[in-house]
Amino acid sequence: MLDQPRQTLLEIFQAAIDAVNGRRRVAAELAQRRLPLPVYLIAVGKAACPMARGALDAIGADIRDALIVTKHGYAEPLPWPVHETGHPVPDADSLAAGATLFRFAEAIPSAASVLVLLSGGASALIEQLPAGANLDTLKQMNEWLLGSGRDIVAMNRVRKRLSLLKGGRLAQALAPRRVVCLAISDVPNDDPRFIGSGPLVADDTIEIESIDDAPASIRDALVDAPAPPRSGDPCFANVEFKIVARLADALAAAAAAAPRHGPRAEVHTSVVSGDAVVVGKELARTLLDAKRGVVHIWGGETTVRLPPAPGRGGRAQHLALAAAQALTGRDDTFLLAAGSDGTDGPTPDAGALVDGGTIARGSDGGFDAEAALAQADAGSFLEASGDLIRTGPTGTNVMDLMLGLKVKNEE
């Protein structure tokens, strides 16, 4: 009884991921336009290699040179060098890639077209810092922000200030060249200012965020950093920005795939957010109260408050384990939660698919669910219960997906 519903949810998840694949989306978009030659390519993000491959499929002969930056372990064979750097925490490779990008940009002829392919993760994967700041400064700033109680929008405002790439500064480096940016959105409302921290987009809200609570060294570095370009700056005159894949596309594809497997679908359009434990239990209760034979589809990103020495896992696994607690003892209800990029937190697992037997199986393996959640160690519990999902890199990144199903009685 358990195998069929689980397989159904996995196949629907795969259909959603396929619909927002970076290679397909970029190739389809470039097939409809003609960029003035020569073309220079810059691809940055978790989906950088698939997106670059899409450009190669569509206009490969027109690309004069390219710079590709992606996460460690996400590189694919391409005609150009692929730089692998740190994520979710920037590392020395991230700064080296930023320096390489500036040299690459400076060498592009002013009459050339620049095709920028941007996907989630770019904020950490590539960086260039102002004079006086270094990797230690960056790490200290991130530690302060994570403990400051700010939400992600407020934290990104601060991060953009200590950067020579974010907040429209890459547009300054590329001006006056014609720039076409094709992006995969991994942010709520698909706001270009927050996709990869908006390297080609002005953000006039950067300086409204107070930094009075920052450590003195961080505050000094932020104050001394060059001001970002404002809206209306000439550097944006030749920049075109287009989103080619987003969360809504994945949700629609999941809904379209569900009837092929029997169940009907209901898409919950509100973006999921908030504490992963709270959300996990809420989604589980929704499923328990739902009609049978309907796949419920959600998307978004939750948060996890990390203890001093967190264990294994990520927000999707955390959410799934909390949901499993609410589903305990039910043999008819299933929930999948996974990162659309194929990774959940600093793990190789995409997420998990839990059911009413998850807690018993993990307990039999010697783990305690409450302790695992308190220690941010959901991944260890879910490995013992046999519920982890591992997809490998998916070629996209449109936030997390959650799929739930309460099967019909006869199933």
Buried (B, 14 or more C-beta within 10 A) or exposed (E): EEEEBBEBBBBBBBBBBBBBBBBBBBBEBBEEEEBEEBBBBBBBBBBBBBBBBBBBBBBEEBBEBBBBBBBEEBBBEBEBEBBBBBBBEBBEBBBBBBBBBBEBBEEBEEEBBBBBBBBBBBBBBBBBBBEEBEBEBBEBBBEBBEEEEBEBBBBBBBBBBBBBBBBBBBBBBBBEBBBBBBBBBBBBEBBBBBBBBBBBBBBBBBBEBEBEEBEEBBBBBBEEBEEBBEEEBEBBEBBEBEBBBBBBBBBBBBBBBBEEBBBEBBBBEEBBBEBBBEBBBBBBEBBBEBEBBBBBBBBBBBBBEEEEEBBBBBBBBBBBBBBBBBBBEBEBBBBBBBBBBBBBBEBBBBBBBBBBBBBEBBBEBEBBBEEBBEBBBBBBBBBBBEBBBEBEBBBBBBBBBBBBBBBBEEB
